[in-house]
Amino acid sequence: MRKSLKVVDQLKKAGKEAHLKAKRTKSAYEGHIRRGCEWLAGYYLTTDTDIDPDLEDDAFPTPKHSSEDDPYTDPAFRDAFCRTPNKCSDKALALFMTYKGFHEDLGQSTVEAIQSAFKDMWEKCDGDTYCGKWHFDVVKQRWEGNPAKSAEVDDVLKSLRHKANSEDGDRSHALPMSKDHVERMLLWSKNECPSIQIILEGLRQISQGDSASFAGLKMDLEERKLVTHHLEQIAFDTTAWTLWTRCFELVKLNRKEITIDPVLVNRVDQLTNFNIFLKNRKGWQQKVNKGLTESDMRSNHYQIYPRRDLPGSDAFLWLLVWIKWLEIAHYGRELDPDNCVFPAMGANGVVQPHEQLSHDTVQKWISEATKGAGIPGTFSTHCFRCGGAQYWFMFAPVRQRWPLAKVRWWGGWAEGENRNTLIRYLLDELYCYENDHSDSMGPISHEADQSLAGEAALVRPISAEELREVHVSVTSDVQGLRADMDSVTETPVPLTIKIPTSPIAPSTPTCTQGSLVPTTTSVPTQASASPHVVQPTSTTGRSSQQTNLKMPLLPITNHGQAPSLSHTKTGCGPPTHGVPMAGLLIPDVPVQNSDGTRHSKEESWRDIIKHWLASDPARGLHTPLKDWPPEWIQGKNRVFAVKYHQRSVIALEFINTFDSNEGRFLAAYPESEHGHTKLLTAINNARWECGDAVTRKPRK
């Protein structure tokens, strides 16, 4: 049956409302409009008792007489932010943007978002009536166009841009993360966490079946937190730089989107690789909605190969290491298909397998690493996408640089997408690079303006003068080496080296103060097949239950010696805080959904009751909290004690005191609408007043 035109028109409006803008964009726009309406309404006070003394003369008086010279006394000004604009809408929007940009000192992007929100609202008001430039139609005697496109609003935007440029004139936008930067950040992480190198060696031995236990590894909770933090950061950074991902694309990556074929991963030839499917790549959902073509079926699928020539961005190595570390050190099992590859870690060192990393955490990591590595400039979470794209387009070695078509495919840019994006990422940077003559006084200029990214200077034949300089340099080095050889003493030296024992140590190790592994032993060089190979110790211990994936060969530092796992804060005795049992956790609240959103705070107490009475395997809780044995919150598991006690207080108050009556419970504790923390405080206060067993008076 055919629909009437009126019904079809309603379907059109509903479809545009649902799918024209992304959910996040619509939510942001609604917030800007709501705050604008509240701001404007605050200036129109109806009674003297409503007057805010802090406003003083800022509040608009209730208009009695309109004045053409004073539009703010016009009665229409009160309704300037309605869905149907009026003659005062452009002036009201300009004032609101001025207040946000100059008085509250918000950023340029925020003010531009405010303008876009009101522009979008008014464009959908009455067909094409309120689209285009804001103007007065003399014939129709009415205002038409969009108030957000008025000259007054444009002037405010220009003023804010000039303000931003004057305050951050040197360079206010975020920089790309170059190859040199990621390598320096990796070196900084290894210096901050020396345990990383020996953890790599231990994981390699486990993956090869040489040993399968960290029982001999003396590691306390703080040390495990430090290792986990740096391994996750390294894996995230290298993967983001390799795949050119935006932050929200990578934090949503699940284990099922990584295909690891043991046959391919364990190969030793150039075909060694595994596959990543970026399901949440921006624009992918639009392709799905439009219908996938044959070429689209392979887009967003990336084969990751070892890159020993790019140690700071070797996603093949660091992603496998990170997954193996999660499975062995935290979960005690293989990752489930829906587990986050980059999960959040709580302050107690417990990883939440279904909770994604937050944008703020990633930004904090970047700022911390760049500062620690001595890298100047400002870097956002977008820096890996910019840096990776620019490297392969213009900074990679000659004959390894990618053409624009390959760059577009790897970065996930659609064929019909605005070309300005690629121009901003690549061509503008290339133009600046080729017109940079700051190295003119150097002995060798890169001559970037003579060829694409200066390739001509890299492939031209060597000149006689340059060959002479090389000869002089080599000759000088040889003469210095001869002088050093002449000064060597002829006194014989025992040919022994100190090799630390494997991190997979015997059951009765001996320790030195400040070391987390057994003491080193003196071993003759001939006892080992090669001075660069650390011989494994006894293979005592259970065999690995994980997939037998061999780790890539790991570099051995310190001239053939494996690094020792030591930490200045830790002694040889019992750990200060034991590592909790693998796989044990209490889900955070408000709980996080699969799409990254969270339940509202007013639902937190209900989630706590559910977790007390029933398991939640999807979020890692396999046993209801009411059935937890005491040893799960004692000893090495005491990191869960405070959290468990807080959940029990709320759950038992609801179940025992109020007989699971939700109405009575909410009437007694209206604080539940503001989250479980305020609810817990209210319950403790009530118990204190009633004389129940509370060790100390709760904080208000």
N, C-alpha and C positions, 0 to 999 in steps of 0.2 A: 504494500500500500504506500502510495506516495505521500510524503509529508507536505504540509502546507508551507507556504513561503515564510510565514511568521515563525513556525517551528524551526525551519532551516536557519533563519536569522538568529534565533536563540542558540542553536547549535554552533553557529559561527562564533558568536560572542563567547560561549562557554569554551570552545576550542582555543580561541585566542587567549583567553584568561588562563587556561591551564597550561598551554605549551609555548606561548610566544616568548616568555621569559623563563629563565631557569629558576628553580625554587629558591636558591640562595639569593639571587638577584631580587626576586619579588619580596623576599623577607627583608632585605636591606632597604629597598625602596619604601616599604610600608613603615619601617622604623623611622626613616628620615621624615616622611610625611606626618607621622604621628607626633614626633617631637616638634615639628614646625607648627602644627596646629596648637599644641600645648603652649608653645612659646608665645604665639600671637594672642591666645585667649588670656594669658596671664597679664596682658596689658589692659584688658577691659574688665574693670572691677565694678560690680553693680552696687555695692553698699560700702559705707565708710568702714564697717567692721572688717571688710575683706582686705583693706589696704595693707600692703606689706611695707613696714617702715624702711626696709632696706632698699626699696625701689625709689623712694623719694619722688623726684620729679620725672623719673623715667616712665612711670605708668601713664598711659593715655587717659585723659579724662573721658567720662561718658559723654559722647557728643550730643550737643543740643542744637547747634547750628553748623551747617556745612560751610566750608570756605574753600574756594578754588585754589587759593594760595597755600593752604594748609591741608593737604590731602589726608593727613592722619586724623583729622576730625570728621572726615566723611563717614557716614554710617556704613557705607559699602566696604570700608577698610576692615571691619570686624569679620567679614565673610570672604576675605581675599583668598583664603586657602581652601575654599570649597571646591568640589569636583568640577563645577562650572565656573570658570574664572570671570572676574569682573574688571572694571577699569583700574582697580587698585592692586590687582594681583602681582603685576610686575614690580611695583614699588615695595610691596610686602616681602616678596621673595628676595629682592636685592638687600633689604634690611636684615632679613634672617641670615643670608649668606655673609653679610658684613659682620654681624654679631658673632657668628661661628668662626669666621676666619681671622678677624682682627681683635675681637674682645676675648674669645676663648682660645685664640691662637691655635686652632686646629689646622691640619695640613691641607695642602692644595687639593689632594685627591679626595678628601672628605667633602670639601665644599663643592667640588665638581660632581660628586655623587649626589649631593642634595639637589643641585640644579637638574641633574638627569632624572631624579625621582619625580619631581614636580612636572618636568617636561613630559614624562611618560604618562602621568595621571591625566594631564589636560589634553594630550593628544587623543586619548581614548574617550573623550567626553561626548563629542557630537560629530562623528564622521570626520570630515576634513576641515570643519569650521575652525578648530583651534590647532591647526598645523601650520607651519611656516612662520614667517616673521610677524611679530606683534605689531599691529597697526590699527588705526581707526578708519573704518570704511565710511566715507562721507555720504555715499549714496544710501547705504543701508542704515546709517547713523548708529553703528555699533562697533565694538572692538572685536577684532578677529585676529587669528594667528595664535601663537603660543607665547604666553607671558615670559616663559623661561628663555625665549629667544629675543628678548627686548634689548634695546641699546643699553639700558641701565644695568641689567644683569650682566651683559657682556663686559661693561666697564668694571664691574666688581671683580669678575673673573680675571681680567687683564691685570688689575691692581694686585690681586693675590699672587698671580704668577710673577709679577715684578718683585713683589715682596719676598717670595721664596728664592728667586734668583739672586737678589741682593744680599740675603742672609747666608746663602750657601753658594756663593759665586764661583768657588773653585770647581767643585763637582759634587752635586747633591744627589745624583742618581747612583744606584748600586752598581758595583763593578762586576765584571765577569770573573769566574774562578778559573785561572789559567792552570796549565799543566804543572808549572813550577809551584804554584800555590798549593795544589793538592798534595804534591810530594813533600812540601815543607810541613803541611798539617799532619801527614802520616808520621814523619820524623818526630814531630812534637808529641804525638800520642805515644809513640814508643818510648820517648824519654820520660813522659809523665807516668807511664805504666810499663816498667821494664819487664813485668811478668808476661807481657804479650808474646814475646819470642819463645819462651819455654812452653807456653800454652800451645802455640802453633806446633812445636815439636811433639808435644804429648798427643795432640789431636791427630797428627799425621801417623803416629805409631798406632793409635787406636783404629784409625780407618784402614790401616794395613794389616790389622789383626795381630800385631806384635804384643799388644797388651790391651786391657780393656777397663782399667780402673784408675781413678784418681785417688785411691785410698792412701797412697804414700805422699800425696801432695798436701802439705800443711798450708791451708788457705782458710782464713776466717771470713766472716760475712763482709766486712769492709773491703777486704781484698777482692772478693768475688764481685762486689758492686762496682769497684773500680775497673776490673777487667771487663765486666759486662758493658759498662758505659762506653769504654773506648772501642771495644770490638763492634758494638752496634753502631757507633758513630762512624767508624772507618768503613763498615759495610754499607751504611746508608750513603756516605759521601761518594764512595767509589761507584756505587750503582747509579746514583743520580747523575754523576758526571759522565758515565758511560752511556746511559739511556736518555740523557737530556730531559729529565723528568721535572715537572713541577712538584712542589712539596705534597699537595693533596693527592697526586697520582701515585706516589711511591708509598706513602704511609698506609694506603688502603690495600697494598699488595698482600695477598694470602698465599699460603703454601701450595694450594692446588693450582695456582697460576704459574708455578715453576715446575718444569718438566725435567727431571734429572734421570737420564738413562745411564745406569752404571757402566754399560759397555762403552758408551761414548766418553763418559767422564774419565774412565780409567785408562783410556788410550794414551799413548806417549807420542803420537804424531800430531800433525797440524789440524786434524779433524776433531780434536778434543773440544767438547762444548756442551752446554746445556741451554735450555730454551726458557725464555720468560715471555709471558703474555700480559701486556699492560692493559688489563680490562678497563681500568678507570682513566685511560688516556683521554684528555679533553677532545671532544668532537667524535669519539667512538660511538657514543650512544646515538648521535644524530645519524651516523652511517647505518646503525642497526634499524633505526626508525624508518629510514628511507629505503631500506632493502639492500643487503650486501651484494656487491658485484664479485666477480671471480677474483679480481685484484685485491678487493677489500678483505678477502678471507685470510690473506697472509699479512695484512697490515697489523701493526702492534705486536707482532711476534718477533722476538729478537733472539738470535743465537749468540751466546756469550762465550768467548774464547779466552784462553790464558794470554795475558799481555805482560810478559816479564820485562819488556822494554818500557812499560808504563807502570812502575811499581805503585805510584800514588793513585792509580785509577784501575787497578786490576780487580775488577768486580768478580771475575771467575774465582779467584783465590779467596777474597775476603767474604763473599756471600756464602760460599760453602763452609768456610771456617765459622761464620756466625751461626748458621743453621745447626752445625754440629755442636757448637758450644751450648746453644739453647737446649738441644736434645739431651746432652750429657750432664751439664752442670745445673740445669734448672728443672727440666720436665721429667727426666728419667725415662723418656719414651720418645718415639718419633713424633714430629709435628703432625697434628691433625690437619686435614685439608682446609678447614676454615680458620686455622690459627693465623694470626698476623705474623708476617715475616719480620716486621719491625714493631714489636709490642712495647707498651709503656711499662716502666719499672717504677714501683712505689718507693717511698723514702725508706722503707724497711728492707729494700733489696729484693722484693718478691716481684717477679714478672707476671703481668696480667696477659695471658695469651690471646684474649679476644679484644683487648683495648689498644687502639691505635696510638702511635706517637702523636703528640700535639704539635701544631705549627710553632708555638712559642718555644717548645723544647728544642726543635730543630734549629730555630734561629739563635737560641742560647748557645747551642753547640758550635755553630758557625762563628759567632762573635768570640767565644772563648778560645777556639782553636786559632783563629786568625790573629788574635791578640797575643796568644802564647807563642805562636810561630814568628811573631814580628812582622806580620804582613800588614802594611798600611792600607787604609781605605775602608769603605763601608760595603758590606756584603749582605745581600738578602737571601732568602731561600731559593730565589730564582737564579742565583749566580752559577749553579752547576749547569743549568740548561744553556745559559749564554756562553759560558766558558767552553763546554764541550763542543757546541756547534762552531764556535769561532776557531777552535784548535783544528778540527778536521777540515775546515774550509780553507784556512789560510796559514796556519802555523805548524801543521804536521810536516814531517820530512818530505822532501821533493819526491814526486811520483806516488805519494801516499795521500795526497789531499783529495778531498771529495768534490765532485761536481755539484752544482746547485740542486739537480734532481735528486741525488742521493741524500743530500742534506734535508731536503723537504720531506722525503719519505721517512728517514730515521727520526726526525723531530716530530712527526705526526701532523705536519701542516697539510691541510687539504689543498687540492689543486685549485679550487675556486676561492681559497681564503685570501683575505686582503694582503696584497704584496708588501704593504708597508711593514708588516711584521718581519719578514725576511730581510727587507732593506734595513730595518733598525738593528736586527741581530748581526747581520753580516756585511752588507755593502757599505753602510755608514762607517763601520769600524775599519773596513778595508780601505776606504777613502782616506780616513785619518792616518792609517798606518802608512799608506803610500805617499802621503804628503808630509810625513814627519821627517825632518832633516836634522833632528837633534844630535845625530851621531856624525855629523859632517867633519868634526875635528878628529874622529877616531882613525886608527891606522887602517881599518877595513870598514867600509861603509856597506850597509845592506842593500843600498840602491833600490829601494822598494818601488820607486817611481818609474823604473826602467822595464819592469815586467810584473806579472801577477804575483803579488806578495813577495817580490824580490827574488824570484826563482833564478833569474839570470846570474846573480852574484854567487849562487850556490853551485851552479853546474858549469861555470866557465872554466877553461883550462888554467892551470897554475902558471904564474909568470916566473921568469928567471929571478926577479927580485924576491918574490915570496919564497921560492925554493932556497935561495941563499939564506934567508932569515930562518927557515926551518933547519938548515944545516948548522947554522951558528948555534941555535938553541939545543939541538941534539948533541953537538960536540961539547958544549958547556956542561950538559948533564952527565955525559960520559966521563969528563975530567973530574967532576965532583964525585962521581961514584968511585973512580980510581983512588982519589984522596981518602975516601972513607974506608976503602978496602985496606989501604996501607996502614991506617990507624987501628985496625982490628987487632986485638991481643991474640997471641998464639996459645993462651992458656986453655986447656980442654974444658968443655962444659958438658955436664951430663945431658944426654938427649932424652929428656922426659918432659912431658907437658901435663898440665892440670886439666883434667876433663871432669866436669860435674857428672854425677850419676843421673840416670834418666829420671824425669818427673814421676814416672811410674815406678816407685821405689819399693824395696823389700818391706816386709811387715815390721822390721825392727830397725829403723834407720837411726843413725846418729846425727846430731845437729850441732851447728855452731850458732852463737848468738847473732840474731838478726837475719838468719837464713830461714827460708821456707822449704828448703830441700835438704837432703843429706849432704854431709860435707864432701868436698871433692877428694879424689884419690889420685895418687901419682901413678901414672900408667906409662910404660915404655911405648915409644912410638910404634915399634914393630908389632905390638899386641893388636893393633887395629889395622884393618886392610887399607885404610886411607886416613890421613890426619884430619880430613874434613868430614868424617863419618862418626857419629856418636853411637857406640855399640849399646844396644838395649840390655837392660838388666834382666833378671829372672822374670819370666812371663807368668808369675804367680798371680792369680786373680781370675775373676769370671770373664768369660769371653764376651765380646760385644754382641748385643742383640740388634744393633743398628744395621742399616743397609751398608754393605761393604763398599764404601766409596773411598778410593785412595786420594789422599790430599796431594795437591801439587807439590813438587819438591820445594822445600823451604830454604831460604838463604841462611847459611851459618855465618855468624858474625864473630868478631874478636879473633881473627886469624885462626879459624878452625875450631874454636871452642864454642860449645853451646852456651847461651846465656844462662845464668843462674837465677832462679825465681826468688827474689828477695825484696823485702819492703822495709823501709826504715822504721815504720811504726810497729813492726811485728817481731817478736822474739821466737825462740825455738820451742818454748813450752806450749801448753794447751792454748788454743785460739781464744781470744777475748770474747768473741761472739761466734758461736758455731753456725755453720751453714745449715739452714732449715732443710727438712726433708723435701726431696724433689717432687714436684707436682702438687704440693700443698699450697693452697691459697684461699683467701676470702675475697670475693668480687667487690670491687669498688662500687659505691653508689654516689650519685645517680648512675645507673648502669648504662653502658654504651651500646647502641644498636649497631647492626652490621654496616649501616651506611655512614657511621661516624657520629651521628647525632646521639643525644642522651635523653633519658627520661626526664621529665620535669622534677624539680626538687620536692614538690608536694607528693610525688609517688615514691620517694626514697624509702619511707618507713614501710610501705607495702612490700617493696623488694626485700627489705630486711626480714620481714615476717616470712616471706616465701623461702628465703635462703635458710632460715632457722628450721623450717618445717620440711622442706623438700630440697633435693639436689638440683643443680643447674649445670649439667655437663657442658652445655653450649658456652658457658662462661668459666669453665674450669673447676666448678664445685661439684665433686662427685659424691660427697657425703653430706647430708644435712648437718647444719651446725649443731643442732641439738644432740646429734649422735657422735660428735667428736670425742674421742677418748682424751683423758687429761694430758697424756704425753704429747699430744699434738699442739699444745700451747705451753709446754714446759721444756726446759733444757735448751737444746739447740733450736727448738721451734718457738721459743718465747717471743720472737718478733711478732707473732700473731696474737699475743696475750691481750694487749690493750684493745685491739680491734675486735677480738672475740668478746671481751667483756662488754664493750659498748653495744655490740649487736644484741647480746643477751639481755642487757638492761631494757632495751626497747621492746624486744620480742616478749620477754616474760611479763613486762608491765601490761602489754596488750592481751596476752593469753591468760595470765593468772589473775591480775587485778581487775581487768574489765571483761573477763570471760569471752574474749574475742568479739566483743560488741563494738563494731566500728563507729556507730553513732555516738555512743557514750565516750569512747576514746577520743574522737575528734573534738567533742564538746569540752572535754577536760583539757585537751592539749591543742589549742588552735595553732600553736607554734609549728605543728607538723607541716603547714603550708609553706613554711620557709626553709624546709630541709631537715635532715636528720640530726645535724649538729645542734641546732636550736631546740629541737625536740628532746634530745638527750639532756641538755641543760635544764629544760623545764621539768623533766622527770626527776632528775637529781634534786632540784630545788624542792619539788613536792615531797620527795622522800625525806629530805632534811627537815622540813616543817612538820612532818608527821612523826618524826623520831625514828624512822627506819634506819637500818644499818648503813651509814655512810661514813667513811673514815674521816672526811673533812668537809667543811662547808663548801658547797659548789660555788664556782665563780659565776657571777651574774652576767 
